[in-house]
Amino acid sequence: MSDQIALFLFNKTRNAPQFWADAGFLCYCVDIDNPPGESRDGSIIWVGADIEYWIPPRGNIVFVMAFPPCTDLAVSGARWFKSKGLRALSKAIALFAKTQEIVEAVGAPYCIENPVSTISSYWRKPDYSFDPCDYGDPYTKKTCLWVGNGFVMPPKQRVEPVQGSKMHLLPPSDNRADLRSATPLGFSKAVFEANNPSARRN
């Protein structure tokens, strides 16, 4: 197993870390809704912790991918902003800000993922955007990326979507929000291939 570490913040699924874990990287997946403490599953360590108070592990961290909560930032929900109040907005911005502090402190290539959101007004405009169909998953869901520290945006290999955004078709369920926010596998694979240290040296 590699001594190199990849971090996945606000992450509850295997979609984002799977390709890194399969290659032997030690992957920390951190989310407040994960079981408390740490539990290991092969090369993936699931961490149940509040990002506001979590301290990254010591070691050779080579990549960070983060998915701060978007419910109170995404422009798709703008009509509900007023009823949610300032506290919800304040908390969402604070979590995004904490994410930015962590990725800058770690110093590894990073990307922060969010849908089209008001964070562009509060911080800066995204560096990139993509739809899942740009990386082989045949549906649309415009997603923005804020990147830094040498992150390499993978080249697009677009396929034609067989449907538009399927997110609104998901039935109500306890995990609907998780399903909506899960990173498309095609994009996850492309990010791994473009940003794993071995590829970057070639």
Backbone as CSV, one residue per row, in Angstrom:
resi,resn,N_x,N_y,N_z,CA_x,CA_y,CA_z,C_x,C_y,C_z
1,MET,0.847,-1.208,0.000,0.000,0.000,0.000,0.871,1.242,0.000
2,SER,0.479,2.238,-0.754,1.214,3.498,-0.825,1.133,4.232,0.504
3,ASP,2.163,5.057,0.780,2.103,5.908,1.966,1.482,7.258,1.631
4,GLN,0.953,7.382,0.414,0.348,8.634,-0.010,-1.129,8.677,0.379
5,ILE,-1.592,9.871,0.730,-2.934,10.046,1.288,-3.750,10.971,0.387
6,ALA,-5.014,10.606,0.183,-5.980,11.473,-0.501,-7.127,11.751,0.455
7,LEU,-7.571,12.982,0.510,-8.663,13.384,1.402,-9.918,13.689,0.589
8,PHE,-11.053,13.263,1.142,-12.351,13.513,0.508,-13.279,14.066,1.589
9,LEU,-13.519,15.359,1.530,-14.253,16.064,2.580,-15.725,16.189,2.230
10,PHE,-16.574,16.009,3.241,-18.031,15.962,3.060,-18.368,14.841,2.086
11,ASN,-17.840,13.667,2.349,-17.996,12.551,1.414,-18.534,11.324,2.141
12,LYS,-19.629,10.759,1.583,-20.260,9.587,2.195,-20.370,8.399,1.253
13,THR,-19.894,8.527,0.016,-19.987,7.420,-0.930,-18.588,7.032,-1.410
14,ARG,-18.521,5.893,-2.120,-17.242,5.421,-2.643,-16.908,6.022,-4.014
15,ASN,-17.827,6.769,-4.604,-17.625,7.239,-5.974,-16.332,8.025,-6.149
16,ALA,-16.092,8.984,-5.277,-14.914,9.834,-5.439,-13.610,9.127,-5.064
17,PRO,-13.550,8.405,-3.941,-12.270,7.805,-3.547,-11.945,6.474,-4.202
18,GLN,-12.896,5.815,-4.859,-12.707,4.422,-5.252,-11.470,4.199,-6.117
19,PHE,-11.252,5.049,-7.101,-10.122,4.845,-8.014,-8.794,5.067,-7.291
20,TRP,-8.775,6.004,-6.359,-7.572,6.227,-5.549,-7.317,5.033,-4.636
21,ALA,-8.379,4.553,-3.995,-8.235,3.406,-3.094,-7.773,2.166,-3.850
22,ASP,-8.335,1.942,-5.032,-7.947,0.777,-5.828,-6.474,0.818,-6.204
23,ALA,-5.920,2.024,-6.324,-4.514,2.180,-6.681,-3.598,2.148,-5.459
24,GLY,-4.183,1.968,-4.278,-3.373,1.820,-3.080,-3.186,3.067,-2.253
25,PHE,-3.798,4.188,-2.666,-3.716,5.387,-1.848,-4.588,5.210,-0.603
26,LEU,-4.145,5.757,0.519,-4.950,5.733,1.735,-5.918,6.899,1.669
27,CYS,-7.210,6.611,1.661,-8.237,7.626,1.443,-9.011,7.896,2.730
28,TYR,-9.028,9.139,3.150,-9.840,9.565,4.292,-11.104,10.219,3.759
29,CYS,-12.262,9.658,4.107,-13.558,10.206,3.705,-14.237,10.761,4.952
30,VAL,-14.387,12.072,4.996,-14.828,12.746,6.214,-16.206,13.368,6.013
31,ASP,-17.112,13.053,6.935,-18.434,13.669,6.909,-19.057,13.528,8.289
32,ILE,-19.807,14.504,8.690,-20.423,14.468,10.018,-21.462,13.353,10.133
33,ASP,-22.011,12.889,8.991,-23.013,11.829,9.017,-22.418,10.427,8.938
34,ASN,-21.109,10.316,8.735,-20.479,8.996,8.819,-20.495,8.529,10.269
35,PRO,-20.404,7.214,10.527,-20.364,6.735,11.913,-19.254,7.436,12.697
36,PRO,-19.516,7.815,13.948,-18.519,8.554,14.725,-17.180,7.822,14.800
37,GLY,-16.116,8.595,14.849,-14.785,8.008,14.934,-14.269,7.616,13.559
38,GLU,-13.404,6.604,13.535,-12.825,6.131,12.286,-13.061,4.638,12.116
39,SER,-13.398,4.233,10.905,-13.519,2.810,10.593,-12.872,2.579,9.239
40,ARG,-12.125,1.488,9.153,-11.342,1.241,7.939,-11.962,0.145,7.095
41,ASP,-11.994,0.369,5.795,-12.490,-0.590,4.820,-11.463,-0.652,3.695
42,GLY,-10.509,-1.556,3.816,-9.428,-1.620,2.843,-8.592,-0.352,2.899
43,SER,-8.481,0.338,1.773,-7.689,1.568,1.708,-8.502,2.818,2.038
44,ILE,-9.776,2.634,2.402,-10.630,3.772,2.736,-10.856,3.829,4.241
45,ILE,-10.625,5.004,4.808,-10.927,5.255,6.210,-12.112,6.209,6.270
46,TRP,-13.214,5.701,6.814,-14.410,6.527,6.967,-14.325,7.257,8.295
47,VAL,-14.475,8.570,8.243,-14.342,9.402,9.438,-15.652,10.132,9.696
48,GLY,-16.199,9.923,10.882,-17.386,10.661,11.287,-16.959,11.839,12.136
49,ALA,-16.948,13.034,11.551,-16.451,14.207,12.273,-17.013,15.475,11.652
50,ASP,-17.075,16.514,12.467,-17.468,17.839,12.011,-16.231,18.507,11.408
51,ILE,-16.299,18.864,10.140,-15.153,19.466,9.461,-14.642,20.703,10.197
52,GLU,-15.545,21.408,10.864,-15.139,22.623,11.585,-14.057,22.329,12.620
53,TYR,-14.046,21.091,13.163,-13.114,20.758,14.235,-12.143,19.640,13.864
54,TRP,-12.286,19.096,12.676,-11.451,17.975,12.265,-10.056,18.440,11.866
55,ILE,-9.049,17.662,12.241,-7.653,17.972,11.900,-7.155,16.926,10.910
56,PRO,-6.669,17.324,9.744,-6.178,16.352,8.758,-5.060,15.483,9.336
57,PRO,-4.938,14.257,8.846,-3.908,13.365,9.363,-2.513,13.836,8.973
58,ARG,-1.532,13.444,9.764,-0.141,13.689,9.380,0.227,12.721,8.266
59,GLY,1.112,13.130,7.420,1.549,12.242,6.356,1.626,12.946,5.019
60,ASN,1.839,12.177,3.994,2.056,12.692,2.647,0.723,12.826,1.908
61,ILE,0.034,13.932,2.146,-1.253,14.172,1.493,-0.993,14.702,0.091
62,VAL,-1.506,13.995,-0.906,-1.191,14.332,-2.298,-2.388,14.867,-3.084
63,PHE,-3.589,14.795,-2.491,-4.774,15.238,-3.233,-5.927,15.454,-2.266
64,VAL,-6.750,16.463,-2.565,-7.949,16.738,-1.768,-9.114,17.042,-2.694
65,MET,-10.234,16.418,-2.416,-11.476,16.699,-3.142,-12.556,16.953,-2.100
66,ALA,-13.306,18.030,-2.268,-14.271,18.415,-1.234,-15.626,18.753,-1.848
67,PHE,-16.668,18.437,-1.079,-18.043,18.619,-1.540,-18.857,19.317,-0.450
68,PRO,-18.546,20.585,-0.121,-19.285,21.250,0.944,-20.780,21.293,0.660
69,PRO,-21.600,21.247,1.709,-23.057,21.218,1.520,-23.531,22.387,0.660
70,CYS,-24.406,22.065,-0.287,-24.840,23.082,-1.261,-26.289,23.502,-1.066
71,THR,-27.017,22.843,-0.172,-28.465,23.067,-0.069,-28.811,24.536,0.113
72,ASP,-28.011,25.248,0.906,-28.331,26.638,1.205,-27.511,27.626,0.371
73,LEU,-26.844,27.103,-0.686,-26.052,27.948,-1.567,-26.473,27.853,-3.025
74,ALA,-26.959,26.674,-3.443,-27.253,26.438,-4.855,-28.349,27.374,-5.350
75,VAL,-28.130,27.959,-6.516,-29.123,28.897,-7.044,-30.418,28.189,-7.414
76,SER,-30.364,26.869,-7.590,-31.592,26.128,-7.890,-32.591,26.204,-6.747
77,GLY,-32.105,26.506,-5.543,-33.006,26.627,-4.392,-33.207,28.051,-3.934
78,ALA,-32.925,29.006,-4.811,-32.952,30.415,-4.424,-34.315,30.863,-3.903
79,ARG,-35.369,30.252,-4.420,-36.706,30.703,-3.993,-36.973,30.409,-2.519
80,TRP,-36.170,29.514,-1.912,-36.354,29.175,-0.493,-35.356,29.889,0.415
81,PHE,-34.440,30.675,-0.160,-33.401,31.298,0.651,-33.990,32.151,1.778
82,LYS,-34.972,32.979,1.448,-35.495,33.908,2.440,-36.133,33.177,3.612
83,SER,-36.859,32.099,3.315,-37.535,31.374,4.394,-36.543,30.614,5.277
84,LYS,-35.385,30.272,4.732,-34.378,29.556,5.534,-33.676,30.477,6.514
85,GLY,-33.576,31.741,6.173,-32.988,32.711,7.083,-31.473,32.814,6.966
86,LEU,-30.931,33.795,7.669,-29.503,34.092,7.597,-28.638,33.023,8.234
87,ARG,-29.168,32.320,9.242,-28.357,31.311,9.927,-27.949,30.190,8.974
88,ALA,-28.891,29.744,8.137,-28.589,28.673,7.192,-27.524,29.124,6.201
89,LEU,-27.664,30.336,5.697,-26.679,30.866,4.756,-25.325,31.018,5.430
90,SER,-25.343,31.544,6.643,-24.107,31.746,7.387,-23.364,30.434,7.615
91,LYS,-24.091,29.392,7.997,-23.478,28.090,8.248,-22.895,27.511,6.963
92,ALA,-23.630,27.616,5.863,-23.154,27.078,4.598,-21.875,27.776,4.152
93,ILE,-21.826,29.086,4.288,-20.630,29.831,3.902,-19.464,29.479,4.822
94,ALA,-19.753,29.299,6.120,-18.692,28.944,7.071,-18.068,27.600,6.726
95,LEU,-18.887,26.626,6.325,-18.359,25.314,5.958,-17.529,25.395,4.681
96,PHE,-17.979,26.197,3.739,-17.205,26.380,2.512,-15.874,27.056,2.843
97,ALA,-15.916,28.057,3.719,-14.698,28.762,4.108,-13.727,27.832,4.830
98,LYS,-14.245,26.972,5.700,-13.384,26.017,6.400,-12.741,25.061,5.409
99,THR,-13.505,24.642,4.402,-12.959,23.779,3.358,-11.793,24.461,2.666
100,GLN,-11.976,25.716,2.300,-10.920,26.450,1.618,-9.690,26.588,2.506
101,GLU,-9.879,26.791,3.791,-8.746,26.887,4.713,-7.982,25.566,4.794
102,ILE,-8.713,24.450,4.825,-8.062,23.139,4.911,-7.252,22.852,3.655
103,VAL,-7.860,23.051,2.475,-7.142,22.695,1.250,-5.908,23.574,1.056
104,GLU,-5.985,24.820,1.439,-4.824,25.690,1.300,-3.741,25.314,2.300
105,ALA,-4.146,24.924,3.519,-3.166,24.532,4.536,-2.469,23.232,4.164
106,VAL,-3.204,22.296,3.582,-2.623,21.008,3.196,-1.598,21.191,2.083
107,GLY,-1.900,22.043,1.117,-0.947,22.355,0.065,-0.938,21.410,-1.118
108,ALA,-1.799,20.398,-1.124,-1.867,19.446,-2.230,-2.837,19.949,-3.291
109,PRO,-2.748,19.428,-4.520,-3.752,19.774,-5.527,-5.164,19.488,-5.003
110,TYR,-6.090,20.378,-5.274,-7.442,20.202,-4.751,-8.480,20.679,-5.736
111,CYS,-9.694,20.157,-5.543,-10.864,20.743,-6.194,-12.013,20.730,-5.197
112,ILE,-12.771,21.800,-5.206,-13.967,21.936,-4.380,-15.153,21.955,-5.336
113,GLU,-16.089,21.051,-5.110,-17.208,20.875,-6.032,-18.495,21.418,-5.423
114,ASN,-19.251,22.117,-6.225,-20.564,22.628,-5.833,-21.369,22.879,-7.096
115,PRO,-22.682,22.813,-7.018,-23.480,23.210,-8.178,-23.370,24.720,-8.383
116,VAL,-24.005,25.216,-9.411,-24.036,26.665,-9.612,-24.608,27.288,-8.346
117,SER,-23.835,28.167,-7.710,-24.234,28.625,-6.386,-23.843,30.071,-6.139
118,THR,-24.348,30.597,-5.030,-24.068,31.978,-4.666,-22.658,32.159,-4.130
119,ILE,-21.912,31.071,-3.940,-20.540,31.206,-3.444,-19.705,32.024,-4.421
120,SER,-20.104,32.056,-5.692,-19.395,32.871,-6.682,-19.420,34.349,-6.302
121,SER,-20.480,34.773,-5.636,-20.597,36.164,-5.208,-19.835,36.423,-3.921
122,TYR,-19.796,35.415,-3.029,-19.172,35.615,-1.735,-17.667,35.375,-1.748
123,TRP,-17.174,34.561,-2.688,-15.742,34.238,-2.728,-15.175,34.602,-4.096
124,ARG,-15.259,33.698,-5.049,-14.790,33.971,-6.405,-15.510,33.050,-7.380
125,LYS,-15.436,33.387,-8.628,-16.078,32.559,-9.636,-15.352,31.227,-9.766
126,PRO,-16.058,30.151,-10.136,-15.400,28.848,-10.280,-14.386,28.853,-11.410
127,ASP,-13.428,27.950,-11.294,-12.406,27.819,-12.322,-12.898,27.001,-13.511
128,TYR,-13.762,26.033,-13.239,-14.263,25.144,-14.291,-15.703,24.772,-13.981
129,SER,-16.385,24.264,-14.991,-17.686,23.627,-14.795,-17.773,22.448,-15.753
130,PHE,-18.644,21.499,-15.414,-18.810,20.332,-16.277,-20.187,19.731,-16.054
131,ASP,-20.603,18.914,-17.007,-21.775,18.055,-16.862,-21.280,16.615,-16.845
132,PRO,-21.971,15.712,-16.163,-21.538,14.310,-16.154,-21.326,13.731,-17.548
133,CYS,-22.139,14.162,-18.528,-21.981,13.636,-19.887,-20.653,14.042,-20.518
134,ASP,-19.972,15.026,-19.946,-18.651,15.406,-20.449,-17.603,14.330,-20.162
135,TYR,-17.948,13.421,-19.239,-17.007,12.364,-18.850,-17.646,10.978,-18.898
136,GLY,-18.625,10.819,-19.777,-19.130,9.487,-20.062,-20.410,9.070,-19.382
137,ASP,-20.905,9.851,-18.419,-22.180,9.520,-17.774,-23.281,10.301,-18.485
138,PRO,-24.208,9.629,-19.182,-25.081,10.292,-20.157,-26.258,11.066,-19.561
139,TYR,-25.956,12.025,-18.686,-26.993,12.921,-18.200,-26.349,14.260,-17.872
140,THR,-27.159,15.253,-17.612,-26.651,16.595,-17.344,-26.891,16.964,-15.879
141,LYS,-25.964,17.709,-15.329,-26.078,18.300,-13.985,-24.897,19.250,-13.844
142,LYS,-25.102,20.476,-14.228,-23.979,21.412,-14.253,-23.369,21.544,-12.865
143,THR,-22.069,21.344,-12.811,-21.332,21.360,-11.552,-20.123,22.262,-11.701
144,CYS,-19.849,23.047,-10.682,-18.737,23.993,-10.715,-17.587,23.492,-9.850
145,LEU,-16.381,23.879,-10.230,-15.179,23.474,-9.503,-14.319,24.694,-9.204
146,TRP,-13.888,24.770,-7.948,-12.885,25.735,-7.540,-11.626,24.917,-7.257
147,VAL,-10.535,25.219,-7.900,-9.362,24.358,-7.842,-8.125,25.167,-7.476
148,GLY,-7.047,24.431,-7.119,-5.805,25.117,-6.791,-4.665,24.154,-6.553
149,ASN,-3.503,24.717,-6.282,-2.289,23.963,-5.956,-1.907,22.958,-7.043
150,GLY,-2.153,23.339,-8.290,-1.720,22.484,-9.387,-2.706,21.426,-9.821
151,PHE,-3.967,21.530,-9.405,-4.980,20.583,-9.865,-5.039,20.592,-11.385
152,VAL,-5.124,19.404,-11.977,-5.220,19.272,-13.432,-6.654,18.917,-13.806
153,MET,-7.292,19.785,-14.572,-8.641,19.484,-15.044,-8.541,18.469,-16.175
154,PRO,-9.189,17.302,-16.029,-9.076,16.284,-17.075,-9.759,16.723,-18.363
155,PRO,-9.216,16.310,-19.511,-9.853,16.655,-20.786,-11.226,15.998,-20.903
156,LYS,-12.156,16.709,-21.478,-13.514,16.184,-21.607,-13.578,15.151,-22.728
157,GLN,-14.379,14.129,-22.516,-14.663,13.101,-23.518,-16.176,12.922,-23.554
158,ARG,-16.823,13.897,-24.122,-18.274,14.021,-24.020,-19.023,12.904,-24.751
159,VAL,-20.097,12.460,-24.125,-21.079,11.607,-24.775,-22.394,12.371,-24.784
160,GLU,-23.246,12.036,-25.708,-24.540,12.712,-25.765,-25.435,12.218,-24.626
161,PRO,-26.026,13.125,-23.883,-26.923,12.692,-22.809,-28.177,12.035,-23.357
162,VAL,-28.604,10.952,-22.733,-29.838,10.290,-23.145,-31.029,10.919,-22.448
163,GLN,-30.758,11.757,-21.463,-31.798,12.507,-20.770,-31.162,13.768,-20.241
164,GLY,-31.992,14.691,-19.806,-31.453,15.884,-19.180,-31.010,15.548,-17.766
165,SER,-31.190,16.486,-16.889,-30.826,16.223,-15.504,-31.795,15.216,-14.907
166,LYS,-31.255,14.096,-14.424,-32.109,13.072,-13.826,-32.342,13.331,-12.342
167,MET,-31.716,14.361,-11.793,-31.765,14.580,-10.354,-33.192,14.830,-9.859
168,HIS,-33.972,15.590,-10.641,-35.328,15.903,-10.202,-36.265,14.708,-10.334
169,LEU,-35.801,13.634,-10.996,-36.629,12.439,-11.154,-36.472,11.457,-9.997
170,LEU,-35.479,11.704,-9.138,-35.269,10.796,-8.013,-36.460,10.873,-7.057
171,PRO,-37.003,9.723,-6.641,-38.145,9.745,-5.740,-37.751,10.191,-4.340
172,PRO,-38.675,10.704,-3.558,-38.362,11.085,-2.178,-37.847,9.879,-1.394
173,SER,-36.789,10.093,-0.631,-36.233,9.034,0.211,-35.299,9.669,1.221
174,ASP,-34.883,8.877,2.217,-33.978,9.390,3.243,-32.605,9.744,2.682
175,ASN,-32.207,9.064,1.588,-30.877,9.314,1.032,-30.925,10.069,-0.297
176,ARG,-32.041,10.734,-0.569,-32.169,11.442,-1.849,-31.081,12.502,-2.013
177,ALA,-30.785,13.241,-0.946,-29.763,14.280,-1.033,-28.390,13.676,-1.333
178,ASP,-28.116,12.517,-0.731,-26.837,11.853,-0.988,-26.737,11.399,-2.434
179,LEU,-27.843,10.864,-2.972,-27.840,10.411,-4.359,-27.652,11.589,-5.315
180,ARG,-28.265,12.708,-4.986,-28.156,13.892,-5.835,-26.724,14.424,-5.863
181,SER,-26.024,14.289,-4.736,-24.696,14.897,-4.628,-23.553,13.938,-4.937
182,ALA,-23.839,12.662,-5.159,-22.777,11.694,-5.436,-22.024,12.089,-6.713
183,THR,-20.710,12.021,-6.649,-19.878,12.396,-7.789,-20.024,11.380,-8.919
184,PRO,-20.234,11.825,-10.148,-20.329,10.883,-11.270,-19.048,10.058,-11.396
185,LEU,-19.193,8.768,-11.631,-18.037,7.884,-11.687,-17.093,8.235,-12.832
186,GLY,-17.636,8.620,-13.978,-16.778,8.980,-15.098,-15.868,10.150,-14.765
187,PHE,-16.430,11.159,-14.098,-15.625,12.306,-13.700,-14.610,11.911,-12.636
188,SER,-15.019,11.081,-11.673,-14.100,10.627,-10.627,-12.887,9.924,-11.225
189,LYS,-13.136,9.056,-12.189,-12.038,8.326,-12.828,-11.125,9.286,-13.579
190,ALA,-11.708,10.231,-14.301,-10.908,11.175,-15.070,-10.046,12.041,-14.156
191,VAL,-10.601,12.474,-13.031,-9.840,13.274,-12.072,-8.676,12.470,-11.511
192,PHE,-8.924,11.207,-11.174,-7.840,10.365,-10.670,-6.730,10.218,-11.709
193,GLU,-7.116,9.926,-12.923,-6.104,9.694,-13.959,-5.282,10.946,-14.245
194,ALA,-5.883,12.119,-14.105,-5.172,13.369,-14.382,-4.343,13.862,-13.204
195,ASN,-4.697,13.434,-11.983,-4.081,14.035,-10.804,-3.311,13.086,-9.900
196,ASN,-3.318,11.782,-10.177,-2.506,10.931,-9.310,-1.043,11.236,-9.581
197,PRO,-0.214,11.238,-8.548,1.177,11.687,-8.695,1.964,10.952,-9.762
198,SER,1.709,9.680,-9.984,2.432,8.941,-11.007,2.148,9.510,-12.393
199,ALA,0.876,9.842,-12.646,0.517,10.397,-13.951,1.128,11.779,-14.125
200,ARG,1.164,12.560,-13.056,1.669,13.937,-13.139,3.169,13.980,-13.413
201,ARG,3.896,12.899,-13.059,5.338,12.861,-13.309,5.663,12.451,-14.737
202,ASN,4.668,11.835,-15.437,4.940,11.337,-16.791,4.721,12.428,-17.844
